[in-house]
Amino acid sequence: MFYVGIEIGKRHNKAHLINYKGDHVGISILFKNSKDGSKFLLQSINQYKLISDNTVVELGATRYYWLLIFSFLHKFG
């Protein structure tokens, strides 16, 4: 099981990936709060073979800035 924690910001977001033991996997990913940034996040975490069956994503729902990344990731299950 993997967990992706995303810190939401107005212009940029930061994602952290940890495994079920609580160990960081890879490095934190800084990406723009945009559709292109969301695509970059997806490409970055796909290298770890993450799927909805083995991954939980947590977002910090800051104002309405979280809506773009939530909608993008929800589309992919």
Backbone as JSON, one array per atom type, in Angstrom:
{
  "sequence": "MFYVGIEIGKRHNKAHLINYKGDHVGISILFKNSKDGSKFLLQSINQYKLISDNTVVELGATRYYWLLIFSFLHKFG",
  "N": [[0.85, -1.18, 0.0], [0.48, 2.22, -0.78], [0.79, 5.69, 0.01], [-0.15, 8.9, -0.95], [0.45, 12.09, -0.16], [-0.73, 15.31, -0.56], [0.16, 18.61, -0.52], [-1.62, 21.48, -0.88], [-1.46, 24.43, -2.79], [-1.78, 27.88, -3.85], [-0.45, 28.45, -6.28], [1.4, 26.38, -6.61], [1.76, 22.88, -5.88], [2.68, 20.27, -3.6], [3.76, 17.0, -3.51], [4.02, 14.04, -1.58], [5.25, 10.8, -1.27], [4.7, 7.83, 0.42], [5.34, 4.54, 1.74], [3.61, 1.6, 3.05], [4.93, 1.18, 5.42], [5.61, 3.63, 6.28], [7.82, 4.78, 5.21], [9.57, 7.12, 3.21], [9.2, 7.26, -0.28], [11.1, 7.71, -3.03], [11.47, 11.16, -4.02], [10.08, 14.28, -2.83], [7.54, 15.8, -4.8], [7.27, 18.67, -6.61], [4.82, 20.57, -8.14], [3.0, 22.47, -10.58], [-0.11, 24.12, -9.9], [-2.09, 23.31, -11.94], [-3.51, 22.03, -15.02], [-1.44, 20.94, -16.59], [0.47, 20.64, -14.59], [-0.79, 18.72, -13.01], [-0.75, 16.56, -14.77], [2.0, 16.15, -14.84], [2.44, 15.32, -12.18], [1.02, 12.87, -12.22], [2.52, 11.43, -14.14], [4.93, 11.31, -12.77], [4.33, 9.78, -10.45], [3.48, 7.45, -11.63], [5.68, 5.94, -12.27], [6.07, 4.34, -10.13], [4.22, 2.38, -10.31], [1.61, 2.81, -9.32], [-1.74, 2.21, -8.54], [-5.33, 2.45, -8.22], [-6.05, 0.39, -6.52], [-3.91, -0.03, -4.81], [-3.23, 2.35, -3.63], [-3.64, 5.32, -1.72], [-4.8, 8.59, -1.78], [-4.3, 11.71, -0.3], [-5.51, 14.93, 0.2], [-4.82, 18.28, 1.11], [-7.36, 20.32, 1.67], [-7.3, 23.23, 0.69], [-8.88, 26.24, 0.6], [-10.39, 26.72, -2.5], [-8.52, 25.7, -4.14], [-7.84, 23.04, -4.32], [-9.57, 21.76, -5.98], [-8.93, 21.41, -8.75], [-6.78, 19.5, -8.94], [-8.0, 17.38, -7.57], [-10.23, 16.79, -9.24], [-8.89, 16.03, -11.55], [-7.35, 13.74, -10.72], [-9.45, 12.13, -9.81], [-10.76, 11.48, -12.13], [-9.11, 9.53, -13.12], [-9.52, 7.48, -11.42]],
  "CA": [[0.0, 0.0, 0.0], [1.18, 3.5, -0.86], [0.02, 6.88, 0.37], [0.3, 10.13, -1.56], [-0.05, 13.27, 0.54], [-0.54, 16.49, -1.41], [-0.01, 19.93, 0.07], [-2.21, 22.32, -1.91], [-1.14, 25.86, -2.75], [-2.43, 28.68, -4.89], [0.27, 28.32, -7.55], [2.13, 25.11, -6.66], [1.42, 21.82, -4.94], [3.82, 19.4, -3.3], [3.3, 15.64, -3.21], [4.93, 13.15, -0.87], [4.84, 9.41, -1.42], [5.24, 6.93, 1.44], [4.81, 3.18, 1.66], [2.81, 1.18, 4.2], [5.78, 1.23, 6.61], [5.84, 5.02, 6.61], [9.08, 5.19, 4.59], [9.44, 7.94, 2.0], [9.55, 6.6, -1.53], [11.5, 8.76, -3.96], [11.57, 12.51, -3.48], [8.85, 15.06, -2.92], [7.3, 16.29, -6.16], [6.69, 20.01, -6.68], [4.19, 20.73, -9.44], [2.1, 23.62, -10.69], [-1.54, 23.88, -9.67], [-2.67, 23.46, -13.28], [-3.71, 20.74, -15.69], [-0.12, 20.42, -16.94], [1.09, 20.2, -13.34], [-1.44, 17.47, -12.63], [-0.21, 15.53, -15.66], [3.36, 15.9, -14.37], [2.32, 14.5, -10.98], [0.61, 11.53, -12.62], [3.68, 10.8, -14.78], [5.94, 11.08, -11.74], [3.97, 8.67, -9.56], [3.27, 6.23, -12.41], [6.9, 5.13, -12.29], [5.99, 3.4, -8.99], [3.13, 1.44, -10.62], [0.5, 3.05, -8.4], [-3.1, 2.07, -9.07], [-6.31, 2.74, -7.18], [-6.13, -0.73, -5.59], [-2.81, -0.04, -3.85], [-2.83, 3.73, -3.32], [-4.58, 6.26, -1.12], [-4.36, 9.97, -1.97], [-4.85, 12.66, 0.67], [-5.32, 16.33, -0.21], [-5.17, 19.35, 2.04], [-8.37, 21.08, 0.92], [-7.09, 24.66, 0.91], [-9.86, 27.03, -0.14], [-10.9, 25.99, -3.67], [-7.36, 25.34, -4.96], [-7.74, 21.59, -4.4], [-10.55, 21.2, -6.93], [-8.34, 21.02, -10.03], [-6.06, 18.23, -8.81], [-8.98, 16.36, -7.2], [-10.99, 16.41, -10.44], [-7.98, 15.35, -12.47], [-7.06, 12.4, -10.21], [-10.69, 11.36, -9.72], [-11.03, 10.98, -13.48], [-8.3, 8.32, -13.33], [-9.88, 6.46, -10.42]],
  "C": [[0.89, 1.24, 0.0], [0.22, 4.63, -0.49], [0.65, 8.09, -0.27], [-0.36, 11.28, -0.81], [0.27, 14.49, -0.3], [-0.85, 17.75, -0.62], [-0.47, 20.86, -1.04], [-1.83, 23.77, -1.7], [-1.82, 26.58, -3.91], [-1.77, 28.44, -6.25], [0.96, 26.96, -7.72], [1.6, 24.16, -5.6], [2.67, 20.99, -4.71], [3.28, 18.05, -2.87], [4.42, 14.85, -2.55], [4.39, 11.74, -0.98], [5.51, 8.58, -0.33], [4.63, 5.54, 1.25], [4.09, 2.82, 2.95], [3.6, 1.18, 5.51], [6.02, 2.66, 7.08], [7.15, 5.56, 6.06], [8.81, 6.03, 3.36], [9.93, 7.15, 0.8], [9.88, 7.7, -2.52], [11.63, 10.1, -3.25], [10.21, 13.19, -3.55], [8.75, 15.68, -4.31], [6.62, 17.65, -6.08], [6.1, 20.18, -8.07], [3.2, 21.89, -9.41], [0.66, 23.21, -10.43], [-2.27, 24.2, -10.98], [-2.88, 22.07, -13.87], [-2.37, 20.12, -16.07], [0.63, 19.92, -15.7], [0.51, 18.89, -12.86], [-0.95, 16.31, -13.49], [1.2, 15.16, -15.23], [3.34, 15.03, -13.11], [1.99, 13.06, -11.35], [1.77, 10.78, -13.27], [4.73, 10.43, -13.73], [5.6, 9.9, -10.85], [3.71, 7.37, -10.32], [4.52, 5.36, -12.47], [6.93, 4.12, -11.14], [4.85, 2.4, -9.15], [1.96, 1.57, -9.64], [-0.83, 2.93, -9.14], [-4.07, 2.31, -7.91], [-6.43, 1.61, -6.16], [-5.02, -0.72, -4.53], [-2.38, 1.35, -3.39], [-3.98, 4.53, -2.72], [-3.99, 7.66, -1.3], [-5.07, 10.86, -0.97], [-4.51, 14.06, 0.2], [-5.62, 17.24, 0.97], [-6.1, 20.29, 1.31], [-8.28, 22.57, 1.26], [-7.99, 25.47, -0.01], [-10.42, 26.22, -1.3], [-9.76, 25.52, -4.56], [-7.22, 23.83, -5.16], [-8.61, 21.0, -5.5], [-9.93, 20.7, -8.22], [-7.65, 19.66, -9.92], [-7.01, 17.1, -8.42], [-9.73, 15.87, -8.43], [-10.14, 15.62, -11.41], [-7.71, 13.92, -12.0], [-8.31, 11.53, -10.14], [-11.05, 10.75, -11.07], [-10.27, 9.68, -13.76], [-8.53, 7.25, -12.27], [-8.95, 6.45, -9.26]]
}
